[in-house]
């Protein structure tokens, strides 16, 4: 175990008792520390190598072992079960980061708190878009997920202090104190290896170095020359530098990479320093790179993804998927290979030679459609073992044990092959399946959220330049933010510690997603308009993805219009002016009905509120009502919109009563005016117009009554079916009880 006190100190405590500024003495001490941690990991590294062979479809037996046992002809195949289980176990975690519409929710401290909602939404959308659109995001995150699932520990780390784009890694590249818990705050020193091309190292010092860069020009030159020493053509630094400027691509291809050791060390003041040195001792005690005390915590440089607590809550006790399924997959491959051999043997013609000399005459002679064997050969009938009883049970057992060990990684075995389930049994199984991976999902979400917080922190630094690593993406994002009306100060004042990762519906599990959607539908009637809009949008994103969801439910929630909508609006103006407009069978009747009902409702509300008389409303709305009634009549027969059509008919009934009464009132007023002689030239509604209007209104009422009757019949039929099923179930229960007695 590497203790906190075992890290070599630069110097002893001063007379005042104050600790030194840095704890790591020099590059030689750093290499020694790395070698110790790597040696402690040798056994685990050997195990990971065996597990990787299984994943790489290595056969269950070594070919050399079969040759020594004179069994080189034996079937020796890997059937890829480990790879299949790993891919299936990784897919839920990938859905966690891709299925939500936004990757993160960020919160700014800019402006009044009650006015930050829209700003936060825009910032969250643009930052999520920038992170996801990075060329390295999907690959590096998936690499971390693979290490997290496969080996039990994954790492997301930032290559330097500035770049917001992280990288994925795992055990074998990163080395930890194996006796410590797998979280950043418990670590005191972390080591990692990375291969640098000589060109990449040269880039760090090409334009010279300053005190703030952290690079040591002398040590880097020595490392570059060491990496290029195998190419005698580049044994001189000036010659090598000239080649870098003229043909750096060729140099990087010829010269082997330099293995660099990264060391992150916790100082006495609880800050973290980052050191870089070469794996080989080049005769220099100076580091390639030093960044002292620039990280307030290790999570600013990396986050650790542990898959649970393991056997003892320590890093060396954490096990991944391959460790858990390795013996079962190996035995499965051996059993299936043996079954194939038995099948080949049972389908072969077995011959017995009369003596040793007969062996030289082996072979079949074909005469037409017959095959003849020599007279000294005798066919032997062997009783072959029953593979269904001898081999298949072991294969099925290995499959079951392997599935049981990997049950927490996916929900593929939730029904255990039996699909005959009731609705409540399905819900219970789905809930059970979701619970299997809850702890693993929490162990993933926590570190992933810390990684996103650090990405946001790095993005929002004010001195980010386009030429910096990741700077172009940040510049493009800032331009989009400005175009959407958000001031840059709101971006720079984001509280990165409050950044939250958006959790996917069902937490990446298809079964849990089904359960969540079902439960959400039960609560849907209780939601307000905003809640229903969010639910509909989230469900659309989950079904079709964020890009395709806009085709069906726009993110801004604004109602979209079609050409038919525009035509219906223009027709409203003509109808209100007294111009007749025919209803065509080719019209989009639902779109027309929606637009025609709007002014009818306005007229109805004006008449009810006293802003206009019923006679005025009837005179103006009569043609529009009859036109709208024809469209509603067309859509009433469409089962897809029968509920909306029923609501339209109710509205039309209310409006129709007002217009009917208004027309009668207008006719009466015209008659009274004619009798008194005061209304000369004033005409009321034509009796034929009144009769035509009444026909439309009565037809609408009859359609609504028919719909209500149909609904009542369906409700009664459903009640009868439920009663029949209840009676049948009760009779079945009574029969079973009687049988048991």
Secondary structure, 3 states (H helix, E strand, C coil): CCCHHHCCCCCCCCCCCCCCCCCCCCHHHHHHHHHHHHHHCHHHHHHHHHHHHHHCCCCCCCHHHHHHCCCCCCCCCCCCHHHHHHHHHHHHHHHHHHCCCCCEECCECCCCHHHCHHHHHHHHHHHHHHHHHCCCHHHHHHHHHHHHHHCCEEEEEECCCCCCCEEEEEECCEECCCCCCCCHHHCCEEEEEEEECHHHHHHHHCCCCCCCCCECHHHHHHHHHHHCCCCHHHCCHHHHHHHHHHHHHHHHHHCCCEEEEEEEEECCCCCEEEEEEECCCCCCCCCCEEEEEEECCHHHCEEEEECCCCCCCCHHHCCCHHHHHHHHHHHHHHHHHHHHHHHHHHCCCCEEECCHHHHHHCCEEEECCEEEECCCEEECCCCCCCHHHHCHHHHHHHHHHHHHHCHHHCCCCCCCCCCCCCHHHHHHHHHHHHHHCHHHHHHHHHHHHHHHHHHHHHHCCCCCCCCCCCHHHHHHHHHHHHHCCCCHHHHHCECHHHCEECCCHHHHCHHHHHHHHHHHHHHHHHCCHHHHHHHHHHHHHHHHHHHHHCCCCCCCCCCCCCHHHHHHHHHHHHHHCCCCCCCCCCCCHHHHHHHHHHHHHHHHHHHHHCCCCHHHHHHHHHHHHHHHHHHHHHHCCCHHHHHHHHHHHHHHHHHHHHHHHHHHHHHHHHHHHHHHCCCCCCCCCCHHHHHHHHHHHHHHHHHHHHHHHHHHHHHHHHHHHHHHHHHHHHHHHHHHHHHHC
